Amino acid sequence: MEYLYSVSCTYDGDKSPHWVGRYDNAIDAVNEWNKFVDWGMAVEYSTINFSEPNGKMHTKIFYRNGNVGGK
C-alpha cells in the first residue's frame, strides 16, 4: 500500500522510532496524531512527529514532568 502521511513516536531521543503508523489519508493520520496525549513509556520525554506529503512535519514533545512542547 502506498502511503502519504506518517505518524511516529520516539522515546528519549532514540535514533529509531518506537512506533510508526503510515496512512493514505489525512483523516486517519490526524486521528492517530491526536491520540498521543502524554509521554507514554518514555523515561524522560516522547517525541511525536506527523509528516505530510508536502514535506511539512509537525512535532509534539511530551515531558514526564507534564510540560508539552512542539514545533
mmCIF file of the N, C-alpha and C atoms, coordinates in Angstrom:
data_MODEL
# 
_entry.id   MODEL 
# 
loop_
_atom_site.group_PDB 
_atom_site.id 
_atom_site.type_symbol 
_atom_site.label_atom_id 
_atom_site.label_alt_id 
_atom_site.label_comp_id 
_atom_site.label_asym_id 
_atom_site.label_entity_id 
_atom_site.label_seq_id 
_atom_site.pdbx_PDB_ins_code 
_atom_site.Cartn_x 
_atom_site.Cartn_y 
_atom_site.Cartn_z 
_atom_site.occupancy 
_atom_site.B_iso_or_equiv 
_atom_site.pdbx_formal_charge 
_atom_site.auth_seq_id 
_atom_site.auth_comp_id 
_atom_site.auth_asym_id 
_atom_site.auth_atom_id 
_atom_site.pdbx_PDB_model_num 
ATOM 1   N N  . MET A 1 1  ? 0.848  -1.186 0.000  1.00 0.00 ? 1  MET A N  1 
ATOM 2   C CA . MET A 1 1  ? 0.000  0.000  0.000  1.00 0.00 ? 1  MET A CA 1 
ATOM 3   C C  . MET A 1 1  ? 0.889  1.245  0.000  1.00 0.00 ? 1  MET A C  1 
ATOM 4   N N  . GLU A 1 2  ? 0.524  2.202  -0.792 1.00 0.00 ? 2  GLU A N  1 
ATOM 5   C CA . GLU A 1 2  ? 1.243  3.467  -0.817 1.00 0.00 ? 2  GLU A CA 1 
ATOM 6   C C  . GLU A 1 2  ? 0.662  4.391  0.243  1.00 0.00 ? 2  GLU A C  1 
ATOM 7   N N  . TYR A 1 3  ? 1.517  5.067  0.980  1.00 0.00 ? 3  TYR A N  1 
ATOM 8   C CA . TYR A 1 3  ? 1.029  5.982  1.996  1.00 0.00 ? 3  TYR A CA 1 
ATOM 9   C C  . TYR A 1 3  ? 1.529  7.397  1.730  1.00 0.00 ? 3  TYR A C  1 
ATOM 10  N N  . LEU A 1 4  ? 0.784  8.369  2.241  1.00 0.00 ? 4  LEU A N  1 
ATOM 11  C CA . LEU A 1 4  ? 1.124  9.773  2.069  1.00 0.00 ? 4  LEU A CA 1 
ATOM 12  C C  . LEU A 1 4  ? 1.513  10.438 3.384  1.00 0.00 ? 4  LEU A C  1 
ATOM 13  N N  . TYR A 1 5  ? 0.968  9.957  4.489  1.00 0.00 ? 5  TYR A N  1 
ATOM 14  C CA . TYR A 1 5  ? 1.153  10.566 5.801  1.00 0.00 ? 5  TYR A CA 1 
ATOM 15  C C  . TYR A 1 5  ? 1.784  9.552  6.746  1.00 0.00 ? 5  TYR A C  1 
ATOM 16  N N  . SER A 1 6  ? 2.562  10.028 7.699  1.00 0.00 ? 6  SER A N  1 
ATOM 17  C CA . SER A 1 6  ? 3.082  9.126  8.722  1.00 0.00 ? 6  SER A CA 1 
ATOM 18  C C  . SER A 1 6  ? 3.072  9.818  10.078 1.00 0.00 ? 6  SER A C  1 
ATOM 19  N N  . VAL A 1 7  ? 2.896  9.008  11.108 1.00 0.00 ? 7  VAL A N  1 
ATOM 20  C CA . VAL A 1 7  ? 2.966  9.454  12.493 1.00 0.00 ? 7  VAL A CA 1 
ATOM 21  C C  . VAL A 1 7  ? 3.970  8.536  13.167 1.00 0.00 ? 7  VAL A C  1 
ATOM 22  N N  . SER A 1 8  ? 4.924  9.113  13.898 1.00 0.00 ? 8  SER A N  1 
ATOM 23  C CA . SER A 1 8  ? 5.919  8.292  14.582 1.00 0.00 ? 8  SER A CA 1 
ATOM 24  C C  . SER A 1 8  ? 6.086  8.752  16.021 1.00 0.00 ? 8  SER A C  1 
ATOM 25  N N  . CYS A 1 9  ? 6.488  7.818  16.868 1.00 0.00 ? 9  CYS A N  1 
ATOM 26  C CA . CYS A 1 9  ? 6.723  8.084  18.286 1.00 0.00 ? 9  CYS A CA 1 
ATOM 27  C C  . CYS A 1 9  ? 8.118  7.599  18.636 1.00 0.00 ? 9  CYS A C  1 
ATOM 28  N N  . THR A 1 10 ? 8.923  8.499  19.189 1.00 0.00 ? 10 THR A N  1 
ATOM 29  C CA . THR A 1 10 ? 10.293 8.171  19.601 1.00 0.00 ? 10 THR A CA 1 
ATOM 30  C C  . THR A 1 10 ? 10.445 8.516  21.070 1.00 0.00 ? 10 THR A C  1 
ATOM 31  N N  . TYR A 1 11 ? 11.097 7.644  21.825 1.00 0.00 ? 11 TYR A N  1 
ATOM 32  C CA . TYR A 1 11 ? 11.315 7.862  23.259 1.00 0.00 ? 11 TYR A CA 1 
ATOM 33  C C  . TYR A 1 11 ? 12.729 8.355  23.539 1.00 0.00 ? 11 TYR A C  1 
ATOM 34  N N  . ASP A 1 12 ? 12.830 9.393  24.340 1.00 0.00 ? 12 ASP A N  1 
ATOM 35  C CA . ASP A 1 12 ? 14.097 9.848  24.930 1.00 0.00 ? 12 ASP A CA 1 
ATOM 36  C C  . ASP A 1 12 ? 15.226 10.051 23.923 1.00 0.00 ? 12 ASP A C  1 
ATOM 37  N N  . GLY A 1 13 ? 14.915 10.540 22.755 1.00 0.00 ? 13 GLY A N  1 
ATOM 38  C CA . GLY A 1 13 ? 15.942 10.849 21.773 1.00 0.00 ? 13 GLY A CA 1 
ATOM 39  C C  . GLY A 1 13 ? 16.549 9.644  21.076 1.00 0.00 ? 13 GLY A C  1 
ATOM 40  N N  . ASP A 1 14 ? 15.907 8.482  21.145 1.00 0.00 ? 14 ASP A N  1 
ATOM 41  C CA . ASP A 1 14 ? 16.403 7.305  20.427 1.00 0.00 ? 14 ASP A CA 1 
ATOM 42  C C  . ASP A 1 14 ? 16.542 7.623  18.944 1.00 0.00 ? 14 ASP A C  1 
ATOM 43  N N  . LYS A 1 15 ? 17.444 6.957  18.272 1.00 0.00 ? 15 LYS A N  1 
ATOM 44  C CA . LYS A 1 15 ? 17.653 7.184  16.837 1.00 0.00 ? 15 LYS A CA 1 
ATOM 45  C C  . LYS A 1 15 ? 16.528 6.580  15.990 1.00 0.00 ? 15 LYS A C  1 
ATOM 46  N N  . SER A 1 16 ? 15.931 5.491  16.457 1.00 0.00 ? 16 SER A N  1 
ATOM 47  C CA . SER A 1 16 ? 14.853 4.823  15.731 1.00 0.00 ? 16 SER A CA 1 
ATOM 48  C C  . SER A 1 16 ? 13.528 5.013  16.464 1.00 0.00 ? 16 SER A C  1 
ATOM 49  N N  . PRO A 1 17 ? 12.446 5.194  15.723 1.00 0.00 ? 17 PRO A N  1 
ATOM 50  C CA . PRO A 1 17 ? 11.135 5.349  16.373 1.00 0.00 ? 17 PRO A CA 1 
ATOM 51  C C  . PRO A 1 17 ? 10.702 4.081  17.106 1.00 0.00 ? 17 PRO A C  1 
ATOM 52  N N  . HIS A 1 18 ? 9.992  4.275  18.182 1.00 0.00 ? 18 HIS A N  1 
ATOM 53  C CA . HIS A 1 18 ? 9.391  3.168  18.925 1.00 0.00 ? 18 HIS A CA 1 
ATOM 54  C C  . HIS A 1 18 ? 8.191  2.621  18.149 1.00 0.00 ? 18 HIS A C  1 
ATOM 55  N N  . TRP A 1 19 ? 7.495  3.518  17.450 1.00 0.00 ? 19 TRP A N  1 
ATOM 56  C CA . TRP A 1 19 ? 6.289  3.154  16.704 1.00 0.00 ? 19 TRP A CA 1 
ATOM 57  C C  . TRP A 1 19 ? 6.146  4.061  15.495 1.00 0.00 ? 19 TRP A C  1 
ATOM 58  N N  . VAL A 1 20 ? 5.660  3.498  14.369 1.00 0.00 ? 20 VAL A N  1 
ATOM 59  C CA . VAL A 1 20 ? 5.387  4.283  13.160 1.00 0.00 ? 20 VAL A CA 1 
ATOM 60  C C  . VAL A 1 20 ? 4.059  3.819  12.577 1.00 0.00 ? 20 VAL A C  1 
ATOM 61  N N  . GLY A 1 21 ? 3.198  4.779  12.242 1.00 0.00 ? 21 GLY A N  1 
ATOM 62  C CA . GLY A 1 21 ? 1.955  4.494  11.539 1.00 0.00 ? 21 GLY A CA 1 
ATOM 63  C C  . GLY A 1 21 ? 1.986  5.199  10.194 1.00 0.00 ? 21 GLY A C  1 
ATOM 64  N N  . ARG A 1 22 ? 1.510  4.515  9.161  1.00 0.00 ? 22 ARG A N  1 
ATOM 65  C CA . ARG A 1 22 ? 1.501  5.092  7.811  1.00 0.00 ? 22 ARG A CA 1 
ATOM 66  C C  . ARG A 1 22 ? 0.071  5.082  7.281  1.00 0.00 ? 22 ARG A C  1 
ATOM 67  N N  . TYR A 1 23 ? -0.321 6.193  6.635  1.00 0.00 ? 23 TYR A N  1 
ATOM 68  C CA . TYR A 1 23 ? -1.721 6.382  6.252  1.00 0.00 ? 23 TYR A CA 1 
ATOM 69  C C  . TYR A 1 23 ? -1.818 6.924  4.837  1.00 0.00 ? 23 TYR A C  1 
ATOM 70  N N  . ASP A 1 24 ? -2.888 6.538  4.147  1.00 0.00 ? 24 ASP A N  1 
ATOM 71  C CA . ASP A 1 24 ? -3.111 7.035  2.787  1.00 0.00 ? 24 ASP A CA 1 
ATOM 72  C C  . ASP A 1 24 ? -4.048 8.232  2.759  1.00 0.00 ? 24 ASP A C  1 
ATOM 73  N N  . ASN A 1 25 ? -4.509 8.680  3.953  1.00 0.00 ? 25 ASN A N  1 
ATOM 74  C CA . ASN A 1 25 ? -5.390 9.848  4.001  1.00 0.00 ? 25 ASN A CA 1 
ATOM 75  C C  . ASN A 1 25 ? -5.147 10.651 5.273  1.00 0.00 ? 25 ASN A C  1 
ATOM 76  N N  . ALA A 1 26 ? -5.447 11.947 5.184  1.00 0.00 ? 26 ALA A N  1 
ATOM 77  C CA . ALA A 1 26 ? -5.176 12.864 6.290  1.00 0.00 ? 26 ALA A CA 1 
ATOM 78  C C  . ALA A 1 26 ? -6.053 12.602 7.509  1.00 0.00 ? 26 ALA A C  1 
ATOM 79  N N  . ILE A 1 27 ? -7.291 12.208 7.306  1.00 0.00 ? 27 ILE A N  1 
ATOM 80  C CA . ILE A 1 27 ? -8.225 11.999 8.426  1.00 0.00 ? 27 ILE A CA 1 
ATOM 81  C C  . ILE A 1 27 ? -7.696 10.941 9.393  1.00 0.00 ? 27 ILE A C  1 
ATOM 82  N N  . ASP A 1 28 ? -7.319 9.780  8.871  1.00 0.00 ? 28 ASP A N  1 
ATOM 83  C CA . ASP A 1 28 ? -6.800 8.715  9.730  1.00 0.00 ? 28 ASP A CA 1 
ATOM 84  C C  . ASP A 1 28 ? -5.502 9.136  10.411 1.00 0.00 ? 28 ASP A C  1 
ATOM 85  N N  . ALA A 1 29 ? -4.639 9.829  9.690  1.00 0.00 ? 29 ALA A N  1 
ATOM 86  C CA . ALA A 1 29 ? -3.367 10.274 10.259 1.00 0.00 ? 29 ALA A CA 1 
ATOM 87  C C  . ALA A 1 29 ? -3.584 11.267 11.392 1.00 0.00 ? 29 ALA A C  1 
ATOM 88  N N  . VAL A 1 30 ? -4.455 12.242 11.199 1.00 0.00 ? 30 VAL A N  1 
ATOM 89  C CA . VAL A 1 30 ? -4.729 13.235 12.239 1.00 0.00 ? 30 VAL A CA 1 
ATOM 90  C C  . VAL A 1 30 ? -5.407 12.584 13.446 1.00 0.00 ? 30 VAL A C  1 
ATOM 91  N N  . ASN A 1 31 ? -6.311 11.651 13.205 1.00 0.00 ? 31 ASN A N  1 
ATOM 92  C CA . ASN A 1 31 ? -6.953 10.951 14.324 1.00 0.00 ? 31 ASN A CA 1 
ATOM 93  C C  . ASN A 1 31 ? -5.921 10.207 15.165 1.00 0.00 ? 31 ASN A C  1 
ATOM 94  N N  . GLU A 1 32 ? -4.958 9.577  14.519 1.00 0.00 ? 32 GLU A N  1 
ATOM 95  C CA . GLU A 1 32 ? -3.898 8.872  15.255 1.00 0.00 ? 32 GLU A CA 1 
ATOM 96  C C  . GLU A 1 32 ? -3.014 9.859  16.004 1.00 0.00 ? 32 GLU A C  1 
ATOM 97  N N  . TRP A 1 33 ? -2.632 10.940 15.350 1.00 0.00 ? 33 TRP A N  1 
ATOM 98  C CA . TRP A 1 33 ? -1.811 12.009 15.951 1.00 0.00 ? 33 TRP A CA 1 
ATOM 99  C C  . TRP A 1 33 ? -2.463 12.534 17.230 1.00 0.00 ? 33 TRP A C  1 
ATOM 100 N N  . ASN A 1 34 ? -3.769 12.710 17.203 1.00 0.00 ? 34 ASN A N  1 
ATOM 101 C CA . ASN A 1 34 ? -4.497 13.241 18.354 1.00 0.00 ? 34 ASN A CA 1 
ATOM 102 C C  . ASN A 1 34 ? -4.577 12.266 19.526 1.00 0.00 ? 34 ASN A C  1 
ATOM 103 N N  . LYS A 1 35 ? -4.310 10.997 19.304 1.00 0.00 ? 35 LYS A N  1 
ATOM 104 C CA . LYS A 1 35 ? -4.335 10.005 20.388 1.00 0.00 ? 35 LYS A CA 1 
ATOM 105 C C  . LYS A 1 35 ? -3.144 10.132 21.332 1.00 0.00 ? 35 LYS A C  1 
ATOM 106 N N  . PHE A 1 36 ? -2.077 10.762 20.879 1.00 0.00 ? 36 PHE A N  1 
ATOM 107 C CA . PHE A 1 36 ? -0.890 10.925 21.722 1.00 0.00 ? 36 PHE A CA 1 
ATOM 108 C C  . PHE A 1 36 ? -1.093 12.127 22.644 1.00 0.00 ? 36 PHE A C  1 
ATOM 109 N N  . VAL A 1 37 ? -1.189 11.848 23.946 1.00 0.00 ? 37 VAL A N  1 
ATOM 110 C CA . VAL A 1 37 ? -1.508 12.909 24.909 1.00 0.00 ? 37 VAL A CA 1 
ATOM 111 C C  . VAL A 1 37 ? -0.545 12.956 26.098 1.00 0.00 ? 37 VAL A C  1 
ATOM 112 N N  . ASP A 1 38 ? 0.437  12.043 26.173 1.00 0.00 ? 38 ASP A N  1 
ATOM 113 C CA . ASP A 1 38 ? 1.410  12.080 27.261 1.00 0.00 ? 38 ASP A CA 1 
ATOM 114 C C  . ASP A 1 38 ? 2.701  11.388 26.840 1.00 0.00 ? 38 ASP A C  1 
ATOM 115 N N  . TRP A 1 39 ? 3.644  11.226 27.754 1.00 0.00 ? 39 TRP A N  1 
ATOM 116 C CA . TRP A 1 39 ? 4.976  10.703 27.442 1.00 0.00 ? 39 TRP A CA 1 
ATOM 117 C C  . TRP A 1 39 ? 5.012  9.193  27.232 1.00 0.00 ? 39 TRP A C  1 
ATOM 118 N N  . GLY A 1 40 ? 3.907  8.492  27.492 1.00 0.00 ? 40 GLY A N  1 
ATOM 119 C CA . GLY A 1 40 ? 3.848  7.052  27.237 1.00 0.00 ? 40 GLY A CA 1 
ATOM 120 C C  . GLY A 1 40 ? 4.811  6.274  28.107 1.00 0.00 ? 40 GLY A C  1 
ATOM 121 N N  . MET A 1 41 ? 5.657  5.472  27.503 1.00 0.00 ? 41 MET A N  1 
ATOM 122 C CA . MET A 1 41 ? 6.592  4.619  28.226 1.00 0.00 ? 41 MET A CA 1 
ATOM 123 C C  . MET A 1 41 ? 8.006  5.200  28.263 1.00 0.00 ? 41 MET A C  1 
ATOM 124 N N  . ALA A 1 42 ? 8.156  6.462  27.915 1.00 0.00 ? 42 ALA A N  1 
ATOM 125 C CA . ALA A 1 42 ? 9.473  7.095  27.907 1.00 0.00 ? 42 ALA A CA 1 
ATOM 126 C C  . ALA A 1 42 ? 9.976  7.319  29.331 1.00 0.00 ? 42 ALA A C  1 
ATOM 127 N N  . VAL A 1 43 ? 11.289 7.396  29.471 1.00 0.00 ? 43 VAL A N  1 
ATOM 128 C CA . VAL A 1 43 ? 11.889 7.698  30.766 1.00 0.00 ? 43 VAL A CA 1 
ATOM 129 C C  . VAL A 1 43 ? 11.774 9.200  31.050 1.00 0.00 ? 43 VAL A C  1 
ATOM 130 N N  . GLU A 1 44 ? 12.133 10.029 30.071 1.00 0.00 ? 44 GLU A N  1 
ATOM 131 C CA . GLU A 1 44 ? 12.107 11.484 30.252 1.00 0.00 ? 44 GLU A CA 1 
ATOM 132 C C  . GLU A 1 44 ? 11.089 12.191 29.343 1.00 0.00 ? 44 GLU A C  1 
ATOM 133 N N  . TYR A 1 45 ? 11.063 11.821 28.061 1.00 0.00 ? 45 TYR A N  1 
ATOM 134 C CA . TYR A 1 45 ? 10.165 12.500 27.122 1.00 0.00 ? 45 TYR A CA 1 
ATOM 135 C C  . TYR A 1 45 ? 9.909  11.634 25.896 1.00 0.00 ? 45 TYR A C  1 
ATOM 136 N N  . SER A 1 46 ? 8.797  11.912 25.228 1.00 0.00 ? 46 SER A N  1 
ATOM 137 C CA . SER A 1 46 ? 8.495  11.265 23.949 1.00 0.00 ? 46 SER A CA 1 
ATOM 138 C C  . SER A 1 46 ? 8.277  12.344 22.892 1.00 0.00 ? 46 SER A C  1 
ATOM 139 N N  . THR A 1 47 ? 8.718  12.041 21.693 1.00 0.00 ? 47 THR A N  1 
ATOM 140 C CA . THR A 1 47 ? 8.583  12.955 20.564 1.00 0.00 ? 47 THR A CA 1 
ATOM 141 C C  . THR A 1 47 ? 7.646  12.309 19.549 1.00 0.00 ? 47 THR A C  1 
ATOM 142 N N  . ILE A 1 48 ? 6.595  13.042 19.190 1.00 0.00 ? 48 ILE A N  1 
ATOM 143 C CA . ILE A 1 48 ? 5.612  12.560 18.226 1.00 0.00 ? 48 ILE A CA 1 
ATOM 144 C C  . ILE A 1 48 ? 5.725  13.433 16.975 1.00 0.00 ? 48 ILE A C  1 
ATOM 145 N N  . ASN A 1 49 ? 5.960  12.799 15.844 1.00 0.00 ? 49 ASN A N  1 
ATOM 146 C CA . ASN A 1 49 ? 6.074  13.512 14.571 1.00 0.00 ? 49 ASN A CA 1 
ATOM 147 C C  . ASN A 1 49 ? 4.952  13.108 13.627 1.00 0.00 ? 49 ASN A C  1 
ATOM 148 N N  . PHE A 1 50 ? 4.408  14.094 12.944 1.00 0.00 ? 50 PHE A N  1 
ATOM 149 C CA . PHE A 1 50 ? 3.366  13.883 11.935 1.00 0.00 ? 50 PHE A CA 1 
ATOM 150 C C  . PHE A 1 50 ? 3.885  14.482 10.637 1.00 0.00 ? 50 PHE A C  1 
ATOM 151 N N  . SER A 1 51 ? 4.104  13.651 9.629  1.00 0.00 ? 51 SER A N  1 
ATOM 152 C CA . SER A 1 51 ? 4.647  14.094 8.345  1.00 0.00 ? 51 SER A CA 1 
ATOM 153 C C  . SER A 1 51 ? 3.568  14.125 7.278  1.00 0.00 ? 51 SER A C  1 
ATOM 154 N N  . GLU A 1 52 ? 3.519  15.239 6.546  1.00 0.00 ? 52 GLU A N  1 
ATOM 155 C CA . GLU A 1 52 ? 2.567  15.414 5.449  1.00 0.00 ? 52 GLU A CA 1 
ATOM 156 C C  . GLU A 1 52 ? 3.258  15.146 4.114  1.00 0.00 ? 52 GLU A C  1 
ATOM 157 N N  . PRO A 1 53 ? 2.492  14.868 3.057  1.00 0.00 ? 53 PRO A N  1 
ATOM 158 C CA . PRO A 1 53 ? 3.102  14.580 1.749  1.00 0.00 ? 53 PRO A CA 1 
ATOM 159 C C  . PRO A 1 53 ? 3.852  15.766 1.141  1.00 0.00 ? 53 PRO A C  1 
ATOM 160 N N  . ASN A 1 54 ? 3.550  16.984 1.571  1.00 0.00 ? 54 ASN A N  1 
ATOM 161 C CA . ASN A 1 54 ? 4.250  18.157 1.039  1.00 0.00 ? 54 ASN A CA 1 
ATOM 162 C C  . ASN A 1 54 ? 5.586  18.401 1.738  1.00 0.00 ? 54 ASN A C  1 
ATOM 163 N N  . GLY A 1 55 ? 5.963  17.506 2.684  1.00 0.00 ? 55 GLY A N  1 
ATOM 164 C CA . GLY A 1 55 ? 7.239  17.621 3.374  1.00 0.00 ? 55 GLY A CA 1 
ATOM 165 C C  . GLY A 1 55 ? 7.156  18.313 4.720  1.00 0.00 ? 55 GLY A C  1 
ATOM 166 N N  . LYS A 1 56 ? 6.013  18.876 5.042  1.00 0.00 ? 56 LYS A N  1 
ATOM 167 C CA . LYS A 1 56 ? 5.853  19.566 6.322  1.00 0.00 ? 56 LYS A CA 1 
ATOM 168 C C  . LYS A 1 56 ? 5.763  18.546 7.453  1.00 0.00 ? 56 LYS A C  1 
ATOM 169 N N  . MET A 1 57 ? 6.459  18.834 8.564  1.00 0.00 ? 57 MET A N  1 
ATOM 170 C CA . MET A 1 57 ? 6.412  17.949 9.720  1.00 0.00 ? 57 MET A CA 1 
ATOM 171 C C  . MET A 1 57 ? 5.962  18.742 10.948 1.00 0.00 ? 57 MET A C  1 
ATOM 172 N N  . HIS A 1 58 ? 5.038  18.148 11.698 1.00 0.00 ? 58 HIS A N  1 
ATOM 173 C CA . HIS A 1 58 ? 4.550  18.714 12.951 1.00 0.00 ? 58 HIS A CA 1 
ATOM 174 C C  . HIS A 1 58 ? 5.120  17.854 14.076 1.00 0.00 ? 58 HIS A C  1 
ATOM 175 N N  . THR A 1 59 ? 5.512  18.484 15.178 1.00 0.00 ? 59 THR A N  1 
ATOM 176 C CA . THR A 1 59 ? 6.128  17.758 16.279 1.00 0.00 ? 59 THR A CA 1 
ATOM 177 C C  . THR A 1 59 ? 5.485  18.152 17.597 1.00 0.00 ? 59 THR A C  1 
ATOM 178 N N  . LYS A 1 60 ? 5.213  17.126 18.429 1.00 0.00 ? 60 LYS A N  1 
ATOM 179 C CA . LYS A 1 60 ? 4.779  17.326 19.810 1.00 0.00 ? 60 LYS A CA 1 
ATOM 180 C C  . LYS A 1 60 ? 5.797  16.618 20.700 1.00 0.00 ? 60 LYS A C  1 
ATOM 181 N N  . ILE A 1 61 ? 6.203  17.271 21.774 1.00 0.00 ? 61 ILE A N  1 
ATOM 182 C CA . ILE A 1 61 ? 7.122  16.654 22.731 1.00 0.00 ? 61 ILE A CA 1 
ATOM 183 C C  . ILE A 1 61 ? 6.441  16.663 24.095 1.00 0.00 ? 61 ILE A C  1 
ATOM 184 N N  . PHE A 1 62 ? 6.268  15.473 24.649 1.00 0.00 ? 62 PHE A N  1 
ATOM 185 C CA . PHE A 1 62 ? 5.646  15.316 25.964 1.00 0.00 ? 62 PHE A CA 1 
ATOM 186 C C  . PHE A 1 62 ? 6.724  14.948 26.970 1.00 0.00 ? 62 PHE A C  1 
ATOM 187 N N  . TYR A 1 63 ? 6.881  15.789 27.990 1.00 0.00 ? 63 TYR A N  1 
ATOM 188 C CA . TYR A 1 63 ? 7.873  15.535 29.038 1.00 0.00 ? 63 TYR A CA 1 
ATOM 189 C C  . TYR A 1 63 ? 7.200  14.869 30.235 1.00 0.00 ? 63 TYR A C  1 
ATOM 190 N N  . ARG A 1 64 ? 7.970  14.042 30.903 1.00 0.00 ? 64 ARG A N  1 
ATOM 191 C CA . ARG A 1 64 ? 7.460  13.310 32.055 1.00 0.00 ? 64 ARG A CA 1 
ATOM 192 C C  . ARG A 1 64 ? 6.942  14.249 33.148 1.00 0.00 ? 64 ARG A C  1 
ATOM 193 N N  . ASN A 1 65 ? 7.527  15.443 33.277 1.00 0.00 ? 65 ASN A N  1 
ATOM 194 C CA . ASN A 1 65 ? 7.103  16.389 34.313 1.00 0.00 ? 65 ASN A CA 1 
ATOM 195 C C  . ASN A 1 65 ? 5.802  17.116 33.956 1.00 0.00 ? 65 ASN A C  1 
ATOM 196 N N  . GLY A 1 66 ? 5.205  16.784 32.796 1.00 0.00 ? 66 GLY A N  1 
ATOM 197 C CA . GLY A 1 66 ? 3.936  17.374 32.408 1.00 0.00 ? 66 GLY A CA 1 
ATOM 198 C C  . GLY A 1 66 ? 4.024  18.481 31.376 1.00 0.00 ? 66 GLY A C  1 
ATOM 199 N N  . ASN A 1 67 ? 5.219  18.994 31.140 1.00 0.00 ? 67 ASN A N  1 
ATOM 200 C CA . ASN A 1 67 ? 5.388  20.029 30.114 1.00 0.00 ? 67 ASN A CA 1 
ATOM 201 C C  . ASN A 1 67 ? 5.146  19.441 28.727 1.00 0.00 ? 67 ASN A C  1 
ATOM 202 N N  . VAL A 1 68 ? 4.682  20.294 27.819 1.00 0.00 ? 68 VAL A N  1 
ATOM 203 C CA . VAL A 1 68 ? 4.452  19.902 26.434 1.00 0.00 ? 68 VAL A CA 1 
ATOM 204 C C  . VAL A 1 68 ? 5.089  20.952 25.547 1.00 0.00 ? 68 VAL A C  1 
ATOM 205 N N  . GLY A 1 69 ? 5.840  20.500 24.550 1.00 0.00 ? 69 GLY A N  1 
ATOM 206 C CA . GLY A 1 69 ? 6.444  21.389 23.582 1.00 0.00 ? 69 GLY A CA 1 
ATOM 207 C C  . GLY A 1 69 ? 6.011  21.000 22.192 1.00 0.00 ? 69 GLY A C  1 
ATOM 208 N N  . GLY A 1 70 ? 6.374  21.807 21.224 1.00 0.00 ? 70 GLY A N  1 
ATOM 209 C CA . GLY A 1 70 ? 6.016  21.476 19.844 1.00 0.00 ? 70 GLY A CA 1 
ATOM 210 C C  . GLY A 1 70 ? 6.674  22.408 18.870 1.00 0.00 ? 70 GLY A C  1 
ATOM 211 N N  . LYS A 1 71 ? 6.596  22.010 17.621 1.00 0.00 ? 71 LYS A N  1 
ATOM 212 C CA . LYS A 1 71 ? 7.163  22.829 16.535 1.00 0.00 ? 71 LYS A CA 1 
ATOM 213 C C  . LYS A 1 71 ? 6.154  22.876 15.413 1.00 0.00 ? 71 LYS A C  1 
# 
